[in-house]
Amino acid sequence: MRICAVVLILGLCLLFPTFLRADEVYNLSVDYSGILNNPPGSTLQLQFIVPSVLTTTTTGITSFTDSVGGSLSGCIGSTVEVDSPTSTSSVILLNFSPLCGPGNNFEGAAAAFNQSIGSEGSYTAYQRPGSSTIIGTLTIGQTPEPSSLPLLVTGLVGLVPVIRRRLANLF
């Protein structure tokens, strides 16, 4: 009975791989140097992972990694927001807590997109919606699904005793 369950699970995973879909990784890289008098090296690298491509405004993303430089040095990200990802005025915002930067007047760092970011791909980031000033790029892609390979190996290992018994009965 146990072997049948393993074989059934393995078969279902191979027949319906979409159930094993991977998470979506958002990588944002922007350079604010020279924008609003920011010194050279004022950069932001942001990465966050969500279960699927975001198609609605999403706030309060707290699981992310970020790296800041230049005038943003010392700023600590608290949450990420993705506003209107399917519109032509999409924005990704990293909120800072507490206020930081020169004069403690930075609430966050943002990148705007003049196209929908509601699907996987690579996108150009702009200073603000409708702007022509390019400040970086966003890539959205899937992470490799780490659980599918161990599941396959477990299923194959579960077949070893069955094969041994059948071979033993033949000889």
Number of C-alpha atoms within 10 A of each C-alpha: 6 8 14 11 12 19 18 13 15 18 13 12 16 14 10 10 10 9 10 13 15 18 16 20 19 21 18 22 19 23 23 25 17 11 13 7 9 16 15 14 16 18 23 23 16 20 19 17 19 15 11 15 19 20 16 13 14 14 13 12 15 13 12 16 12 15 16 20 18 17 20 23 16 12 22 18 22 16 17 24 17 22 19 19 22 16 16 15 18 22 24 23 19 24 20 19 14 15 15 18 17 11 7 10 10 17 17 21 19 20 27 24 25 19 17 16 27 16 16 16 11 15 17 19 28 21 20 18 17 13 13 11 12 17 19 20 17 21 17 22 18 17 12 11 11 10 10 17 10 10 15 18 12 14 19 13 12 17 15 11 11 12 11 11 10 10 10 9 8 7 5
